[in-house]
Amino acid sequence: MTQETPNMTTKAGFIALIGEPNAGKSTLLNRMVGAKVSIVTHKVQTTRARIRGVTIEGSAQLVFVDTPGLFRPRRRLDRAMVAAAWGGAADADIVVLLVEAHRGITDGVERILEELPKSVKSQSVALAINKIDRVKSDALLSLTKDLNDRFGFVETFMISAEKGHGVQDLRSWLAKSLPEGPWLYPEDQLADLPMRMIAAEMTREKLTLRLHQELPYQLTVETEGWEERKDGSVRVDQIVYVARDGHKGILLGKKGETIKGVSQASRAELEEFLGRRVHLFLQVKVRPNWLDEAERYSEMGLDFKDGGA
């Protein structure tokens, strides 16, 4: 990390990572920032808010916007997530489209390519073909040509966000391409989400990993209390909102084992992230209509109005 000095010409700007659900956006963001600021699971549509990760490359400050995956929305929450994704792209200085090498040009990628010229006006758009370790080089070359024939990408990068291949090349290019200007965040800041929201996202990730099928999409986590203690530790009170009584039973598990396991895993990760002791208390509450409550969307960093039909 380079120290900013008065004589140095600094650069700074926002980089939106867009793509289908599970294209690797959160994994790439975490690798770029060097810390876990976005949740990563095997389930699609886990990123709900536009999470910003901040990192320094030379004299440039790169602010990454990890948008929700672009997919065909069905519910209000889906529509708000897709609106947030395109909004993140429209507001950014540079857009990076991630496409999975082994899946190629899916129906979802087709829709993104159709929407790109309408939603992204003057920004540079780069292509990052991810998970390159899963295909042979001739298939990669063919996919690169097909994608570039369909949209005028300024650069194409072959990467593996998970393993780190090609990521430094992309990072260096981004740093060089950002506009000149003062840094937007303090040098040591990793993310611009409030700590309360990062803590809620960590718990939601653990729930998503433990639970199956639709249930993870029917719940949300909010940090209700954050109390700094004299001994340097912190007490964190969180509420898990579910839509049905039956969901509450699944969440608690036999003799409360499921929620206890989630709490322990989330607390351990929070302690590692904060570098101090955490006392985490989880409550499960049934709110049948939480998916239609504006306040829940605000807590997720989404605009309730964007979810309107």
Secondary structure, 3 states (H helix, E strand, C coil): CCCCCCCCCCEEEEEEEEECCCCCHHHHHHHHHCCCCCCCCCCCCCCCCCEEEEEEECCEEEEEEECCCCCCCCCHHHHHHHHHHHHHHHHCCEEEEEEECCCCCCHHHHHHHHHHHHHCCCCEEEEEEECHHHCCHHHHHHHHHHHHHHCCCCCEEECECCCCECHHHHHHHHHHHCCECCCCCCCCCCECCCHHHHHHHHHHHHHHHHCCCCHHHHEEEEEEEEEECCCCCEEEEEEEEECCHHHHHHHHCHHHHHHHHHHHHHHHHHHHHHCCCEEEEEEEEECCCHHHCHHHHHHCCCCHHHHCC
